[in-house]
Amino acid sequence: MKKHTDPSKDPFLDRESEKYETPVPSREFILMALKSFKHPVKAKQLIHHYQLSDPDLIEAFNRRLKAMIRDGQVVKLRAGFVIVEAQSVVQGKLVLFKEGDGVCVTEDNQSIPIQEHGLRGFYDGDKISVQVRKLADSKEVVGRINQLLEATVPTVVGRFYKHHKLFKVQSLDRKVSAHITIPKGHNAKAKPGDIVLVRILREERFHTHYEPVGEVIEILGDFATTGIEIQMAIKKFNLPTVFPQPVLKACEKLPAQVTPQSKRNREDLTKLCFVTIDGEDAKDFDDAVYCESHANGWRLWVAIADVSHYVKPNTPLDKEAKLRGNSTYFPEAVIPMLPEALSNDLCSLRPLEDRLTVVCQMSVNLEGKVTRSVFKRAVINSKARLTYTKVAAIYAGDSTLIKEYERQLPSLKALLEVYEALNKQRKLRGALDLDTIESKIVFDDKGKIEKIVPVVRNVAHKVIEECMLATNVCAAKLILRHKKPGLYRVHDTPPSEKLKQLRAFIHELGLSLNGKDKPKPADIAQLLSEVKERADRHLIETVILRSLSQAQYRPENVGHFGLAYPHYVHFTSPIRRFPDLVIHRIVLDILEANTKTTYDFETLAKMGTHLSQTERRSDEATRDAVFALKCHYMQDKIGEVYDGVITGVTHFGIFVELKEIFIEGLVHVSQLGREYFQYDPIKHRMLGDVTRQSYQLGQSVRVKVVRVDLEDKKIDFELSNEHVSSRKEKAKNKKRNHNSTKQKSEGFSEKKGKKAAPKDKKAKKLKGKGKKVKKKAKRDKIFND
């Protein structure tokens, strides 16, 4: 903080004195101070800077700061006040986060942070107009809402309860932190404790004393109801579950089987030994593969369900699929993008049934490069429905399965070979290979969690992944070659601020990252390779993963950083992803030489924003439901002790994931010890001021479950006594070893660490006094630190 400034030096003091009996620093004087600091400044720091001590003066000063926020002269960030410079006005949709923050997402998929104080009365999904301001001396921008263009009709999931004589609902959505009043006759016979869906009624959103009023429109059950977690997530994230009547009527008109007429003008590939390879519980089979080995490499066929044959643009089926954006997968449940008549039947590449497909036929040389690719409309007949587990077992030499799938064996062998060749190219490109662990919830007959197990990716997963990646790249190249507008799956370079933090973190570990301000994927891949054998490998991989950008759908081709591709689209899953259906239509426009394209650039830009949002919505809904299920699972585990690993470090504590069951909870900073713990964002750790005990990302700890909150979906841990005792013992040993040399010189015996008997009466007399002095010095050190 800079030295104090005398308020009498205010250039506009005379003007302020005319207006106010006791003037506070003028707006211009405050702006001058903020500009000189070049970093966010808190109100109390400004008060100290201007040497304000009178309570009335301080109150007036705080009112002035609020007025400056209101008028857009400054913005209040969590770190303090910053000057802003007016830029422009944009429109977009408001997206709220559970932390209380919000962003305006524009049609070109730009996210503009909204000043936190300006969100009162607004709801997730509102269409808003935003004044965009650039932070002074920074590239960052913030937005201030200046108009509500189109109000959403908000619905809230909450717990119904009675307060005195009033019915109320406590919101269980942290985006809407409110207690909603339910008038008489609007409770739909809900009982206290019920989980309900409420529609907000009152529109006086921006009244100073605004309190939402609503009506119960659905009773979901209570916390003991089986499947309540998924139902809550569906309602909370407004996921459409019921197909409208026009969509159902369109499905009624679909043929029961693939018709002979629909097979016309398609290549007949039914004699090729295509197979599908998916998980055990898969029902919608998007893709089938077949491969032949040749002297110069391989010929690879990837057949994808031709959804575009049944779902035409601007039809009810198309509009509903676009609205949903993608299928949403919950444990033991799925909300499909397309009705089951298509997703699980006509479009699904079921074994021994003719199916309409779009096929990508590729020639792959011995180096793993795709030298030629051709897209065609075709008919296939899958010869087997295989699983990843079975294929991996075949590759491992399972004689029973080898005999059972003898006819498919040549193709399966060629698929493994082509995968190994393609994977070599993947490594040469510098694609990132981050070894993340996913978990799967296993339910019992009553729909409750029986266990949580890790999902093991075997070689069969990787074979299919490489085949799909190659197909997606070929589709992107085709679109680029014909200069058609496309909807690319883009993954931008890491943000500069996150890169800066990553470099600072690895520097502390004696590592470095090449590429200066713009590292290439190969630079990060090289870093990952260097840490592969290190004990802290997972820690470093986690920090790298959190430094990366989020993938999006955009018509601008900026490449895919993580996969190290200069161009990439999603083509291989049109049953469950609308972007893939869009790419199918563009590819077919090219194949059929249509002069008029299905989509223009502007349409694709709007679509990309929407589809990126629906993808995030599904991901958030799935995470929400999974964590709610895990909270239920942990309800009867309070008091139990588990081994865990630190997965997150913040100023308020450490997040720990239990190793055996993959459940995350918080150890609050107050539970770390009786000393003050300093949060170090660069090293991702908490450090004790006195003992220097540290808790760092990736570190193993032993914790005890102390609280489970079903409403807030929070699990609290504390360090177990075993961990604390072990920590204290290590600290004691460290201190003892550190002082061993010093102890000898002060008369301590080496063997037992006890002080030798004094050799004269004077020494004996001083013995007790010395203990008191040392004890006092130690106490003073603790308080001074």
C-alpha positions in Angstrom: 0.0 0.0 0.0 1.2 3.4 -0.9 1.9 6.1 1.8 -1.0 8.1 3.2 -2.6 10.9 1.3 -3.8 14.1 2.9 -7.5 14.6 2.0 -6.9 18.3 1.9 -4.8 17.7 -1.3 -8.0 16.8 -3.1 -8.1 19.0 -6.3 -11.9 19.1 -6.0 -12.1 19.8 -2.2 -13.7 23.2 -2.7 -16.5 21.8 -4.8 -17.1 19.0 -2.3 -17.1 21.5 0.6 -19.8 23.5 -1.0 -22.0 20.4 -1.2 -21.2 18.7 2.1 -20.5 20.0 5.6 -17.9 17.3 6.1 -16.6 16.4 2.6 -15.2 13.0 1.7 -12.6 12.5 -1.1 -14.1 13.3 -4.5 -14.8 10.7 -7.1 -11.9 12.1 -9.2 -9.5 11.9 -6.2 -10.6 8.3 -5.6 -10.0 7.4 -9.2 -6.6 9.0 -9.1 -5.7 6.8 -6.1 -7.0 3.6 -7.7 -5.1 4.3 -10.8 -1.8 4.8 -8.9 -2.2 1.4 -7.1 -2.4 -0.6 -10.4 -4.1 -3.5 -8.5 -7.4 -4.0 -6.8 -7.8 -2.1 -3.5 -10.2 -2.9 -0.7 -12.4 -0.2 0.9 -10.6 -0.4 4.3 -7.3 0.1 2.5 -8.7 3.3 0.8 -10.0 4.5 4.2 -6.5 4.0 5.7 -4.9 5.6 2.6 -7.0 8.8 3.2 -6.6 8.6 7.0 -10.3 8.6 7.6 -11.2 7.8 11.2 -14.6 9.5 11.9 -17.4 6.9 11.7 -19.8 9.3 9.9 -17.0 10.1 7.4 -16.3 6.5 6.8 -20.0 5.7 6.3 -20.2 8.6 3.8 -17.1 7.4 2.0 -18.5 3.9 1.6 -21.7 5.4 0.2 -19.7 7.2 -2.3 -17.9 4.0 -3.4 -21.4 2.3 -3.9 -22.5 5.3 -6.0 -19.4 5.0 -8.1 -20.2 1.3 -8.7 -23.8 2.2 -9.6 -22.6 4.7 -12.1 -20.0 2.3 -13.7 -16.9 4.3 -12.6 -15.5 1.4 -10.6 -16.2 -2.3 -10.2 -15.9 -4.3 -7.0 -14.0 -7.5 -7.4 -13.3 -10.0 -4.7 -9.8 -8.6 -4.4 -11.0 -5.0 -4.2 -12.0 -2.0 -6.3 -10.7 -1.4 -9.8 -11.3 1.4 -12.3 -13.3 0.5 -15.4 -13.4 2.1 -18.9 -16.7 2.0 -20.9 -16.5 -0.1 -24.1 -19.7 -1.3 -25.6 -23.2 -2.7 -25.1 -23.8 -6.4 -25.9 -26.8 -8.8 -25.5 -26.8 -12.3 -24.3 -28.1 -14.9 -21.9 -27.4 -14.8 -18.2 -25.7 -17.9 -16.8 -25.5 -18.1 -13.0 -23.1 -20.3 -11.0 -23.6 -21.9 -7.6 -20.8 -19.7 -6.1 -23.1 -16.6 -6.7 -21.2 -15.4 -9.8 -22.7 -14.9 -13.2 -21.7 -14.3 -16.8 -23.4 -13.0 -19.9 -23.0 -15.5 -22.8 -23.3 -13.7 -26.1 -24.3 -15.2 -29.4 -20.6 -15.6 -30.5 -20.0 -17.6 -27.3 -18.1 -15.0 -25.4 -18.5 -15.0 -21.6 -18.5 -11.6 -19.9 -18.3 -11.7 -16.1 -21.1 -9.7 -14.4 -20.5 -7.5 -11.4 -21.7 -9.5 -8.5 -23.8 -6.8 -6.8 -25.8 -6.3 -10.0 -27.3 -9.8 -10.1 -30.1 -9.2 -7.5 -33.5 -9.9 -9.0 -32.1 -11.7 -12.1 -32.4 -15.4 -12.8 -30.5 -18.0 -14.8 -31.6 -17.8 -18.4 -32.7 -14.2 -18.5 -31.9 -12.4 -21.8 -30.0 -9.2 -20.8 -28.3 -6.2 -22.2 -24.9 -5.5 -20.7 -22.6 -2.5 -20.6 -19.1 -4.0 -21.2 -16.2 -2.3 -19.4 -12.5 -2.9 -19.7 -10.6 -3.0 -16.4 -8.0 -0.2 -16.3 -4.4 -1.4 -17.0 -5.7 -4.9 -17.8 -7.1 -7.0 -20.7 -9.9 -8.2 -18.5 -13.5 -7.0 -19.1 -16.6 -7.0 -16.8 -20.2 -6.4 -17.5 -22.9 -4.4 -15.8 -26.5 -5.3 -16.6 -28.4 -2.2 -17.8 -31.6 -3.9 -19.1 -33.7 -7.0 -18.8 -34.7 -7.8 -22.4 -36.6 -11.0 -21.8 -37.4 -12.5 -18.5 -37.3 -16.3 -18.0 -40.0 -17.9 -15.9 -37.8 -19.4 -13.2 -38.5 -22.7 -11.5 -36.7 -23.7 -8.3 -36.2 -27.1 -6.6 -36.5 -26.8 -2.9 -37.6 -28.3 0.5 -41.1 -27.4 1.6 -41.5 -26.3 5.2 -43.8 -24.3 7.5 -42.6 -21.1 9.2 -45.1 -19.9 11.8 -48.3 -19.8 9.8 -46.6 -19.4 6.4 -45.7 -22.1 3.9 -42.2 -21.6 2.5 -39.7 -23.4 0.2 -36.0 -23.3 0.9 -34.1 -23.3 -2.4 -31.8 -26.3 -2.9 -30.2 -24.5 -5.8 -27.3 -22.3 -4.8 -27.9 -20.2 -7.9 -31.1 -19.0 -6.1 -30.3 -18.5 -2.5 -33.7 -17.6 -1.2 -36.7 -18.7 0.9 -39.8 -18.6 -1.4 -43.2 -17.8 0.1 -46.0 -20.1 -1.0 -49.5 -18.4 -0.7 -52.5 -20.3 0.4 -53.9 -22.6 -2.2 -50.6 -22.8 -4.1 -48.9 -25.6 -2.2 -50.3 -28.6 -4.3 -50.9 -30.5 -1.0 -47.2 -30.6 -0.3 -46.1 -31.7 3.2 -43.2 -30.3 5.3 -40.1 -32.2 4.2 -41.2 -32.8 0.6 -38.9 -31.9 -2.2 -40.9 -29.7 -4.6 -40.6 -27.8 -7.8 -41.7 -24.2 -7.5 -42.6 -21.6 -10.2 -41.7 -18.1 -9.2 -44.8 -15.9 -9.5 -44.1 -12.3 -8.4 -42.4 -10.1 -11.0 -41.4 -7.3 -8.7 -37.9 -8.5 -9.1 -36.0 -5.3 -8.5 -37.8 -4.0 -5.5 -35.5 -3.1 -2.6 -37.2 -5.6 -0.3 -37.9 -8.2 -3.0 -38.9 -11.6 -1.7 -39.9 -14.2 -4.2 -43.4 -15.7 -4.2 -44.2 -19.0 -5.9 -46.5 -21.9 -6.4 -45.7 -25.6 -6.1 -46.1 -27.2 -9.5 -44.7 -30.7 -8.7 -43.9 -32.8 -5.7 -40.8 -34.9 -6.4 -40.8 -36.9 -3.1 -38.4 -36.6 -0.1 -34.8 -37.4 0.5 -35.7 -41.1 1.1 -37.3 -41.5 -2.3 -35.4 -43.8 -4.6 -34.1 -41.8 -7.6 -34.8 -38.4 -6.0 -31.2 -37.3 -6.7 -31.7 -37.6 -10.5 -35.1 -36.1 -10.5 -33.8 -33.1 -8.6 -31.0 -32.6 -11.1 -33.3 -32.9 -14.0 -35.7 -30.2 -12.6 -32.8 -28.0 -11.3 -31.1 -27.8 -14.7 -34.4 -27.7 -16.7 -33.6 -30.8 -18.8 -36.5 -31.6 -21.1 -37.7 -35.2 -20.5 -41.0 -35.5 -22.3 -41.1 -35.4 -26.1 -43.8 -33.0 -27.4 -46.8 -34.5 -29.3 -45.6 -33.4 -32.8 -42.4 -35.3 -32.1 -44.3 -38.4 -31.0 -46.5 -38.2 -34.1 -43.5 -38.0 -36.3 -42.1 -41.2 -34.7 -45.4 -43.0 -35.4 -44.8 -42.4 -39.1 -41.4 -44.0 -39.1 -41.0 -47.4 -40.7 -40.6 -50.5 -38.5 -37.6 -51.6 -40.5 -35.2 -50.2 -43.0 -37.1 -50.1 -46.3 -35.8 -51.3 -49.7 -36.5 -47.8 -51.0 -34.2 -46.2 -48.4 -31.3 -48.5 -49.5 -31.3 -47.0 -53.0 -28.3 -45.0 -54.1 -26.3 -46.5 -51.2 -23.3 -48.8 -51.4 -24.0 -52.3 -50.1 -21.4 -53.1 -47.5 -23.5 -55.8 -45.7 -21.0 -58.5 -46.5 -18.2 -56.8 -44.7 -17.6 -58.0 -41.1 -18.5 -54.8 -39.2 -18.9 -55.0 -35.4 -19.9 -52.6 -32.7 -17.7 -52.3 -29.6 -19.3 -50.5 -26.7 -19.8 -50.7 -22.9 -21.9 -53.5 -21.4 -24.9 -51.3 -20.6 -25.0 -49.4 -24.0 -28.2 -49.3 -25.9 -27.6 -46.8 -28.7 -24.9 -48.0 -31.1 -23.7 -45.0 -33.2 -20.7 -46.6 -34.8 -19.4 -49.9 -36.2 -15.8 -50.7 -37.4 -14.1 -53.0 -39.9 -10.4 -53.2 -40.9 -8.3 -55.1 -43.4 -4.5 -55.5 -43.2 -2.4 -55.0 -46.4 1.2 -55.0 -47.3 1.4 -51.1 -47.3 -0.8 -50.6 -44.3 -4.5 -50.9 -43.5 -7.9 -50.1 -45.0 -10.2 -48.9 -42.2 -14.0 -48.5 -42.5 -15.9 -46.6 -39.8 -19.7 -46.7 -40.3 -21.8 -44.1 -38.4 -25.6 -44.2 -38.1 -27.3 -42.1 -40.8 -29.5 -40.1 -38.5 -29.9 -37.3 -41.1 -32.0 -39.7 -43.2 -34.7 -39.7 -40.6 -34.3 -36.3 -38.9 -34.7 -33.5 -41.5 -33.9 -29.8 -40.8 -36.6 -27.7 -39.2 -38.9 -30.7 -38.5 -40.3 -31.3 -35.0 -37.7 -34.1 -34.5 -34.9 -31.7 -35.5 -36.1 -28.8 -33.4 -36.5 -30.9 -30.3 -33.1 -32.6 -30.8 -31.5 -29.1 -31.2 -33.2 -27.9 -28.1 -31.8 -30.8 -26.1 -28.4 -30.5 -27.8 -27.3 -33.9 -26.6 -28.3 -37.0 -24.6 -27.7 -36.7 -20.8 -26.4 -39.7 -19.0 -27.1 -40.3 -15.3 -26.2 -43.4 -13.3 -28.8 -46.0 -14.3 -30.8 -43.4 -16.4 -30.5 -41.5 -19.7 -32.4 -38.6 -21.2 -32.0 -39.2 -24.9 -31.6 -36.5 -27.5 -33.8 -38.6 -29.9 -36.9 -40.7 -29.1 -36.2 -44.4 -28.5 -37.8 -45.3 -31.8 -34.7 -43.8 -33.4 -32.0 -43.9 -30.7 -32.4 -47.5 -29.7 -34.0 -48.9 -32.8 -33.9 -47.6 -36.4 -30.7 -45.6 -36.0 -28.9 -48.0 -33.6 -26.5 -50.3 -35.4 -27.9 -53.5 -33.8 -26.3 -56.9 -34.7 -27.6 -58.8 -37.7 -29.9 -56.0 -38.9 -29.5 -53.9 -42.0 -28.9 -50.2 -41.1 -28.4 -47.0 -43.0 -25.0 -45.4 -42.4 -22.5 -42.8 -43.5 -19.2 -44.5 -43.9 -15.7 -43.1 -43.9 -13.3 -45.4 -45.7 -9.6 -44.6 -44.9 -6.3 -45.8 -46.1 -3.7 -45.8 -43.4 0.0 -46.4 -44.2 2.5 -48.2 -42.0 3.6 -44.9 -40.3 0.0 -44.4 -39.1 -0.9 -41.5 -41.5 -4.3 -41.4 -43.2 -3.3 -41.1 -46.9 -6.8 -41.2 -48.4 -10.4 -41.0 -47.1 -13.7 -41.3 -48.8 -17.2 -40.7 -47.4 -20.2 -42.5 -48.8 -23.8 -43.4 -47.9 -24.0 -47.1 -47.3 -26.0 -50.0 -45.9 -24.2 -52.3 -43.3 -25.1 -55.3 -41.3 -23.2 -55.6 -38.0 -22.0 -59.1 -37.4 -21.6 -58.9 -33.7 -22.3 -56.7 -30.6 -19.0 -56.8 -28.8 -18.0 -55.1 -25.5 -14.7 -53.4 -24.5 -14.2 -56.1 -21.9 -14.6 -59.0 -24.5 -12.3 -57.4 -27.1 -9.6 -56.7 -24.5 -9.9 -60.3 -23.4 -9.5 -61.5 -27.0 -6.4 -59.4 -27.4 -5.1 -60.9 -24.1 -5.6 -64.4 -25.6 -8.9 -65.6 -24.1 -9.3 -68.9 -26.1 -13.0 -69.3 -25.4 -13.8 -65.8 -26.8 -11.3 -66.3 -29.7 -13.2 -69.4 -30.8 -16.6 -67.7 -30.3 -15.6 -64.7 -32.5 -13.4 -66.6 -34.9 -15.0 -64.9 -38.0 -14.4 -61.4 -36.6 -10.8 -62.2 -35.5 -8.9 -61.0 -38.7 -10.6 -57.6 -38.5 -10.1 -57.3 -34.7 -6.4 -58.1 -35.2 -6.1 -55.5 -38.0 -7.9 -52.9 -35.7 -5.3 -53.4 -33.0 -2.5 -53.0 -35.5 -4.0 -49.8 -37.1 -4.5 -48.4 -33.5 -0.8 -48.9 -32.7 0.2 -47.1 -35.9 -2.3 -44.2 -35.3 -1.2 -44.0 -31.7 2.4 -43.4 -32.9 1.3 -40.4 -34.9 -0.7 -39.2 -31.8 2.6 -39.2 -29.8 4.5 -37.5 -32.7 1.8 -34.7 -32.9 2.2 -34.1 -29.2 -1.4 -34.8 -28.2 -1.9 -34.6 -24.4 -2.2 -37.9 -22.6 -3.7 -37.1 -19.1 -4.3 -40.2 -17.0 -7.6 -39.2 -15.2 -9.5 -41.7 -13.2 -13.3 -42.0 -13.6 -15.7 -43.9 -11.3 -18.9 -45.8 -11.8 -21.7 -46.2 -9.3 -23.1 -49.8 -8.9 -26.7 -50.0 -7.6 -28.4 -52.8 -5.6 -31.9 -54.2 -6.3 -33.5 -51.3 -4.3 -31.8 -48.6 -6.3 -29.4 -47.6 -3.6 -25.6 -47.5 -4.1 -24.0 -50.8 -3.5 -20.4 -49.7 -4.3 -18.4 -47.2 -6.3 -15.7 -48.7 -8.6 -13.1 -47.2 -10.9 -13.7 -47.3 -14.6 -10.7 -49.0 -16.1 -9.8 -48.0 -19.7 -8.5 -51.0 -21.6 -6.9 -51.4 -25.0 -10.3 -51.8 -26.7 -11.4 -48.4 -25.5 -8.2 -46.9 -27.1 -8.7 -48.8 -30.4 -12.2 -47.4 -30.8 -11.1 -43.9 -29.7 -8.3 -43.7 -32.3 -10.7 -44.9 -35.1 -13.3 -42.2 -34.1 -10.6 -39.5 -33.9 -9.3 -40.4 -37.4 -12.9 -40.2 -38.8 -13.6 -36.8 -37.2 -10.4 -35.4 -38.6 -11.3 -36.7 -42.1 -14.7 -35.0 -41.9 -13.1 -31.7 -40.9 -10.6 -31.9 -43.8 -13.5 -32.6 -46.2 -15.4 -29.5 -45.1 -12.2 -27.3 -45.3 -11.3 -28.7 -48.7 -14.7 -27.8 -50.1 -14.6 -24.4 -48.3 -18.0 -25.0 -46.6 -19.0 -23.4 -43.3 -18.5 -25.9 -40.5 -19.1 -26.3 -36.8 -15.7 -27.2 -35.3 -14.9 -28.7 -32.0 -12.3 -26.2 -30.9 -10.0 -26.4 -27.9 -8.1 -23.1 -27.5 -4.6 -22.6 -26.2 -4.4 -22.3 -22.3 -5.4 -18.8 -21.0 -2.3 -16.6 -20.3 -3.0 -16.2 -16.6 -3.4 -19.9 -16.1 -0.2 -20.5 -18.0 1.6 -18.0 -15.8 0.4 -19.9 -12.7 1.4 -23.2 -14.2 4.9 -22.0 -14.9 5.3 -20.6 -11.4 4.1 -23.9 -9.9 6.4 -26.2 -11.9 9.3 -23.8 -11.4 9.1 -24.5 -7.7 9.5 -28.2 -8.5 12.6 -27.6 -10.7 10.7 -28.1 -13.9 10.1 -25.8 -16.9 7.7 -25.5 -19.9 9.0 -24.7 -23.4 7.1 -22.4 -25.8 7.3 -19.1 -23.9 3.9 -17.3 -24.1 2.4 -19.7 -26.6 3.4 -23.3 -25.8 2.4 -25.9 -28.3 0.7 -29.2 -27.3 4.0 -30.9 -27.8 5.6 -28.7 -25.2 3.1 -29.7 -22.6 3.3 -33.4 -23.8 7.0 -33.2 -23.2 6.5 -31.9 -19.7 4.0 -34.8 -19.0 6.6 -37.3 -20.3 9.3 -35.8 -18.0 7.1 -36.3 -14.9 5.9 -39.8 -15.7 8.1 -41.5 -13.2 7.9 -38.9 -10.5 6.1 -39.6 -7.2 4.2 -36.3 -7.6 3.1 -37.1 -11.2 -0.6 -37.0 -10.4 -0.2 -33.6 -8.7 1.5 -32.1 -11.7 -1.0 -33.7 -14.2 -3.9 -32.2 -12.1 -2.4 -28.7 -12.2 -1.8 -29.0 -16.0 -5.4 -30.2 -16.6 -6.8 -27.3 -14.7 -4.7 -24.9 -16.8 -6.4 -25.9 -20.0 -9.2 -24.1 -21.8 -12.7 -25.6 -22.1 -13.6 -27.2 -25.4 -16.4 -25.5 -27.4 -18.4 -25.7 -30.7 -17.6 -22.7 -33.0 -17.6 -22.0 -36.7 -14.1 -20.5 -36.4 -11.5 -23.2 -36.9 -8.8 -22.5 -34.2 -7.8 -26.2 -33.9 -7.9 -28.6 -31.0 -5.0 -28.0 -28.6 -5.4 -31.1 -26.4 -5.5 -33.5 -29.4 -2.9 -31.4 -31.3 -5.1 -31.3 -34.4 -5.2 -28.2 -36.7 -8.8 -29.0 -37.5 -11.4 -31.2 -35.8 -15.1 -31.8 -35.8 -17.5 -34.2 -34.0 -19.0 -36.6 -36.6 -19.2 -40.0 -35.0 -22.1 -39.8 -32.5 -25.2 -38.3 -34.2 -27.6 -40.3 -32.1 -26.5 -38.5 -28.9 -24.9 -35.2 -30.1 -26.6 -32.6 -32.3 -23.3 -31.1 -33.5 -22.5 -34.5 -35.1 -25.8 -34.4 -36.9 -25.0 -30.9 -38.2 -21.6 -32.2 -39.5 -23.4 -35.1 -41.2 -25.7 -32.7 -43.1 -22.7 -30.6 -44.2 -20.8 -33.7 -45.4 -23.8 -34.9 -47.3 -24.3 -31.5 -48.9 -20.7 -32.0 -50.2 -21.4 -35.6 -51.4 -24.6 -34.6 -53.2 -23.0 -31.5 -54.6 -25.6 -29.2 -53.2 -25.0 -25.6 -54.2 -27.1 -24.3 -51.4 -25.6 -25.2 -48.0 -27.8 -26.3 -45.1 -26.1 -23.8 -42.7 -24.5 -20.4 -43.0 -21.7 -19.1 -40.8 -24.1 -16.9 -38.7 -26.5 -19.8 -38.0 -23.6 -22.0 -37.0 -22.2 -19.4 -34.6 -25.6 -19.2 -32.8 -25.9 -22.9 -32.8 -22.4 -23.4 -31.4 -23.1 -21.1 -28.5 -26.3 -23.0 -27.7 -24.8 -26.5 -28.1 -21.8 -25.6 -25.9 -24.3 -24.5 -23.2 -26.4 -27.7 -23.5 -23.2 -29.8 -23.2 -22.2 -27.9 -20.0 -25.7 -28.1 -18.6 -25.7 -31.9 -19.0 -22.3 -32.2 -17.5 -23.3 -30.1 -14.5 -26.6 -32.0 -14.0 -24.8 -35.3 -14.1 -22.2 -34.1 -11.5 -25.0 -32.7 -9.3 -26.9 -36.0 -9.3 -23.8 -38.1 -8.8 -22.6 -36.1 -5.8 -26.1 -36.2 -4.3 -26.1 -40.0 -4.6 -22.6 -40.1 -3.0 -23.9 -37.9 -0.1 -26.7 -40.5 0.5 -24.2 -43.2 0.4 -22.0 -41.5 3.1 -24.9 -40.8 5.5 -24.3 -43.9 7.6 -20.5 -43.6 7.3 -20.1 -40.7 9.8 -17.2 -41.5 12.2 -15.5 -43.8 9.7 -11.8 -43.2 8.8 -10.5 -43.3 5.2 -7.3 -42.8 3.3 -7.6 -39.9 0.8 -5.7 -37.6 -1.5 -5.9 -33.8 -1.6 -7.7 -32.8 -4.9 -8.1 -29.1 -4.2 -6.7 -26.4 -2.1 -8.5 -23.1 -1.4 -8.2 -20.3 1.2 -11.0 -21.9 3.2 -9.6 -25.5 3.4 -8.6 -28.6 1.4 -10.7 -30.9 -0.6 -10.0 -34.6 -0.2 -11.1 -37.5 -2.3 -11.3 -40.8 -0.6 -9.1 -43.4 -2.4 -11.3 -46.4 -2.2 -14.7 -44.9 -3.0 -13.9 -41.8 -5.1 -16.0 -39.4 -2.9 -14.8 -35.8 -2.3 -15.3 -33.7 0.8 -13.9 -30.7 2.6 -11.5 -30.4 5.5 -12.2 -26.8 6.6 -9.1 -24.7 7.4 -10.2 -24.5 11.1 -9.7 -28.3 11.3 -6.1 -28.3 10.0 -4.6 -27.2 13.4 -4.5 -24.5 16.0 -2.1 -22.4 14.1 -2.8 -20.0 11.2 -2.6 -21.6 7.8 -1.5 -19.5 4.8 -3.0 -20.3 1.4 -0.3 -20.5 -1.3 -2.1 -20.5 -4.7 1.2 -20.9 -6.7 2.3 -24.1 -4.8 -1.4 -25.2 -4.3 -0.9 -25.7 -0.6 -1.8 -24.6 2.9 1.2 -23.8 5.1 1.2 -23.6 8.9 2.8 -20.5 10.3 4.4 -22.2 13.3 5.0 -25.8 12.6 5.4 -25.2 8.8 3.1 -28.2 8.3 1.9 -28.1 4.7 -1.1 -29.7 2.9 -0.5 -29.8 -0.9 -2.5 -30.9 -3.9 -1.8 -34.6 -4.5 -0.7 -35.3 -0.9 -2.1 -38.4 0.9 -4.0 -37.8 4.1 -6.2 -39.9 6.5 -9.5 -38.3 7.3 -12.7 -39.0 9.3 -16.2 -38.3 8.1 -17.8 -35.8 10.4 -20.9 -34.4 8.6 -23.1 -35.1 5.6 -25.5 -32.4 4.4 -28.0 -33.7 1.9 -29.6 -30.3 1.2 -26.4 -28.5 0.3 -24.7 -31.7 -1.0 -21.7 -31.2 1.2 -19.5 -33.8 3.0 -17.2 -32.6 5.8 -14.0 -34.4 6.9 -11.5 -33.7 9.6 -8.0 -35.1 9.9 -8.1 -38.4 11.7 -6.3 -38.7 15.1 -3.9 -41.2 13.5 -2.9 -38.6 10.9 -2.6 -35.8 13.4 -0.5 -38.0 15.8 1.7 -39.1 12.9 2.2 -35.5 11.8 3.1 -34.4 15.4 5.5 -37.2 15.7 7.2 -36.3 12.5 7.4 -32.7 13.5 8.9 -33.7 16.9 11.5 -36.0 15.2 12.4 -33.3 12.8 12.8 -30.7 15.6 14.9 -33.2 17.6 17.2 -34.0 14.7 17.5 -30.3 13.8 18.6 -29.5 17.4 20.9 -32.5 18.0 24.1 -30.5 17.5 22.8 -27.6 19.6 21.8 -30.0 22.4 25.3 -31.3 22.8 26.7 -27.9 23.3 24.1 -26.9 25.8 24.6 -30.0 28.0 22.1 -32.4 26.6 23.0 -36.1 26.6 23.0 -37.6 23.1 21.3 -40.8 24.0 18.1 -39.7 25.8 18.0 -36.0 25.0 18.0 -35.1 28.7 20.0 -32.4 30.2 23.1 -33.4 32.1 23.2 -32.7 35.8 24.6 -29.3 36.6 28.2 -29.4 37.9 27.9 -26.7 40.4 25.2 -25.0 42.7 25.0 -21.9 40.5 24.1 -23.9 37.4 21.5 -25.9 39.5 19.9 -22.6 40.6 19.6 -21.3 37.0 18.2 -24.6 35.7 14.5 -23.9 36.4 14.7 -20.3 35.5 16.0 -21.2 32.0 13.0 -23.4 31.4 10.6 -20.5 32.1 12.5 -18.1 29.8 12.5 -20.6 26.9 8.7 -21.3 27.4 7.9 -17.6 27.4 10.1 -17.1 24.2 8.3 -19.9 22.4 4.9 -18.4 23.4 5.9 -15.0 22.2 7.1 -16.5 18.9 3.7 -18.1 18.2 1.8 -14.8 18.8 4.3 -12.7 16.9 4.1 -15.0 13.8 
